[in-house]
Amino acid sequence: MPPMPLQSESAAQARALITAIRERRGELAEGGFASDRDNADPTANLALLAGTGAARLAVPTEYGGLWDGTERGGWGAVIRAVREVSAGDGPTGQNWLTTVLVARELLGPDNSLPKPTRGELARRILDDGLRLVSSAAETGVTGKVTARPAEGGVVLSGSKSFNSNSGGLGMAMVSCLMEGERPARHQVLVDLNDPSVQLHDDWDNMGQRGTRSQTITYRDVFVPDGWHQPADGQPTSVFLGAAMLLHAALMQGIGEGALDALVQHTRTMKRGSLPQFATPAEDPLILRRIGALSSKLAASRALLHTAADQLETSEDGAEMDAVAIDCFRAKVAAVDASLEAAAGIHEVTGARSTSHAYRLDRYWRNARTFASHDPTDAKNVYIGGYELGNRLPPLSTIIRL
């Protein structure tokens, strides 16, 4: 694992956490197998990660975490951790990165939540394994989610789709419109075990099943003051780059998990793909396919890590634009490598490996499902535009989370 460009005690602890996660990849894969089979939340996997202290990567040092609390700080460690988690299980990786991204938004330098609220959030994340949900999407639902002022707080109403990581309840950061205010954009924090919250349990997609990305309806949920805030800030280039890298790390991890599964299953095979070879280790066709997949994943992993480290040290302006484009390139490379690795499992291991006893198809289903989140062609358009014009288009035309 390439070293992160940090030398502090916190950085050393972060590296130790990443190593600890890597050592649990086998357990995460077992949990992912069961979660995919049962179309269930990977609760045990998230508890395992909480036990390692992985959440410290998303919590500022002032609250007992390992993040320095700055916008650019800590991305190298977070991206590497997401990759390791996702190599164990893709849905677990998406759930965990959702908590990390929301935690960084709520506990970051530009957040206006009261300090006691921030402290309580950090405590629950570190001590209770609190899971966070970004409740923002409204695709497929009717109308906008709104909040209205009430004595001592606000009342939230409406529905949101694609609430990844909501299978473990936890807390949702709900994007909404505040009635009677300008700017109207607002964020409201809702405990999902509130009796006025309806979880629709309507996530039954072919892949990333354990994300439980279900619809949620908020039926006049009262949220006290101190747990909601205006949200009139605009996404920055750093946020855009980090989002691309989180997506890339998830895809990269799924691909590496697919390669792990391919290698492990191949070792159990009693013959090569060609009859003249007694074992897979003697069959040059199998060796060639595994070697090619390994090299392609190594290349996308190197770009992913480099872009993450550059994101930490970059400066605004032309330099940041160049780094953001590398983040796009990392996403494209990781998607390509992951899909190829996941699709190659059965070509190498043969028809017997298609049995549901192995569920090896889950790697392709997970990779294909998340790769459909936003089109890779669009990323290549932005990259091509940068190559020709040395500039990014407006962020408002790019970002979709």
Buried (B, 14 or more C-beta within 10 A) or exposed (E): EEEBEBEEEBBEBBBEBBEBBBEBBEBBBBBBBBBBEEEBBBBBBBEBBBEBBBBBBBBBBBBBBBBBBEBBBBBBBBBBBBBBBBBBBBBBBBBBBBBBBBBBBBBBEEBEBEEEBBBBBBBBBBEEBBBBBBBBBBEEBEEEBBBBEBEEBBBBBBBBBBBBBBBBBBBBBBBBBBBEBEEBBBBBBBBBEBEBBBBEEEBEEEBBBBBBBBBBBBBEBBBEEBBBBEBEEEEBBBBBBBBBBBBBBBBBBBBBBBBBBBBBBBEEBEEBBEEEBEEBEEBEBBBEBBEEBBEBBEEBBEBBBBBBBBBBEBEEEEEBBBBBBBBBBBBBBBBBBBBBBBBBBBEBBEEEBBEEEBBBBBBBBBBBBBBEBBEBEEBEEBBEBBEEEEEBEEBEEBBEB
